[in-house]
Amino acid sequence: TGGCVPHHLTFTDEPSNAQVGATLGTVAVAIQDLGNITCTSETSTITLSENGSSTWGTLTSGTSLSKASTAGVATWTDLSVTTTPGFGSIDANGTGLTLDTSISLRIFRLIPVINNGRRRNR
């Protein structure tokens, strides 16, 4: 909106727990003002990164971890974590904006289980 003064970032769609290499679902981050209203005229770039306390592998995107927002929101549908399972969260950063940290998520690896001579994933 015209009077919106960008202040901070907010995860409006949080990442989901996932298997190593699988998508984290739709992740969206909004640029908001002090009243938590999305600044719909904003096109600033938002960058995602692993939070420093994360224990899982590498956060990757099929396109880019940095995206220009559209109507104040940047959306990713191609995020995944490669190589190592663990726990962690994602930081969203933007120039001059207070960062936001996602909920904690779990990245796991399916472990084959032998049951009555048959292998299945658990």
C-alpha positions as CSV (number, residue, x, y, z in Angstrom):
1,T,0.0,0.0,0.0
2,G,1.1,3.6,-0.6
3,G,1.9,4.5,3.1
4,C,3.6,1.2,3.9
5,V,7.1,1.6,5.3
6,P,9.0,-1.7,5.1
7,H,10.3,-2.8,8.5
8,H,10.7,-6.6,8.8
9,L,10.4,-9.9,7.1
10,T,7.8,-12.6,8.1
11,F,7.5,-16.2,7.0
12,T,3.9,-16.4,5.8
13,D,4.3,-20.0,4.5
14,E,6.7,-22.0,6.6
15,P,9.0,-24.9,5.3
16,S,7.9,-28.4,6.0
17,N,9.8,-31.4,7.4
18,A,11.2,-33.4,4.5
19,Q,13.4,-36.3,3.4
20,V,17.0,-35.4,2.3
21,G,16.7,-34.0,-1.2
22,A,12.9,-33.6,-1.2
23,T,11.1,-30.3,-1.5
24,L,10.4,-28.3,1.7
25,G,7.0,-27.4,0.3
26,T,5.9,-23.8,-0.5
27,V,7.9,-21.2,1.5
28,A,6.9,-17.6,1.3
29,V,8.3,-14.5,3.0
30,A,6.6,-11.1,3.2
31,I,8.0,-7.6,3.6
32,Q,5.9,-6.0,6.3
33,D,5.6,-2.7,8.2
34,L,5.5,-2.2,12.0
35,G,1.8,-3.1,12.0
36,N,2.5,-6.4,10.3
37,I,0.8,-5.3,7.1
38,T,2.5,-6.6,3.9
39,C,3.9,-3.8,1.8
40,T,2.3,-4.7,-1.6
41,S,4.3,-2.2,-3.6
42,E,7.7,-3.7,-2.5
43,T,9.9,-5.5,-5.0
44,S,13.0,-5.8,-2.8
45,T,15.2,-8.9,-2.9
46,I,14.8,-11.5,-0.1
47,T,17.6,-14.1,0.6
48,L,17.2,-17.3,2.4
49,S,20.1,-19.1,4.3
50,E,20.6,-21.8,6.8
51,N,20.2,-20.6,10.4
52,G,23.6,-20.9,12.2
53,S,22.3,-23.6,14.6
54,S,21.1,-25.9,11.8
55,T,22.6,-29.4,11.9
56,W,21.4,-30.6,8.5
57,G,23.2,-30.5,5.1
58,T,23.1,-27.7,2.6
59,L,20.0,-25.6,1.8
60,T,19.5,-25.4,-1.9
61,S,17.1,-24.0,-4.5
62,G,16.4,-25.2,-8.0
63,T,16.4,-21.5,-9.0
64,S,18.0,-19.2,-6.4
65,L,18.0,-18.6,-2.7
66,S,17.6,-14.9,-3.5
67,K,14.4,-13.6,-5.1
68,A,12.8,-10.3,-5.9
69,S,9.5,-10.0,-4.1
70,T,6.3,-9.5,-6.0
71,A,3.7,-7.4,-4.3
72,G,5.9,-7.6,-1.2
73,V,6.2,-11.4,-1.1
74,A,8.9,-13.8,-2.3
75,T,7.9,-17.4,-2.8
76,W,9.9,-20.6,-3.2
77,T,8.6,-24.0,-4.3
78,D,12.0,-25.6,-5.0
79,L,13.9,-25.6,-1.7
80,S,15.5,-28.7,-0.4
81,V,18.3,-29.8,1.9
82,T,21.0,-32.0,0.5
83,T,23.4,-34.6,1.9
84,T,22.8,-34.8,5.7
85,P,19.7,-35.2,7.9
86,G,19.2,-33.1,11.0
87,F,17.3,-30.3,12.5
88,G,17.3,-26.6,11.8
89,S,15.6,-23.5,10.5
90,I,15.9,-21.0,7.7
91,D,16.7,-17.3,8.0
92,A,15.2,-14.7,5.7
93,N,17.2,-11.6,5.1
94,G,16.6,-8.3,3.2
95,T,18.6,-5.1,3.1
96,G,17.5,-2.7,5.8
97,L,14.9,-5.1,7.1
98,T,14.7,-7.1,10.4
99,L,15.3,-10.7,9.5
100,D,12.9,-13.6,10.4
101,T,13.7,-17.2,11.2
102,S,11.4,-20.0,10.2
103,I,10.0,-22.7,12.5
104,S,12.4,-25.6,13.2
105,L,12.2,-28.4,10.8
106,R,13.5,-31.9,10.5
107,I,15.3,-33.3,7.5
108,F,15.4,-37.1,7.6
109,R,16.6,-40.0,5.6
110,L,14.5,-43.1,5.0
111,I,16.1,-46.2,6.5
112,P,15.4,-49.5,4.8
113,V,14.0,-52.1,7.2
114,I,14.2,-55.9,6.7
115,N,10.9,-57.5,7.7
116,N,10.3,-61.2,7.1
117,G,13.0,-61.1,4.4
118,R,11.4,-58.2,2.6
119,R,12.9,-54.7,2.5
120,R,10.6,-51.8,3.1
121,N,11.2,-48.1,3.9
122,R,10.2,-46.6,7.2
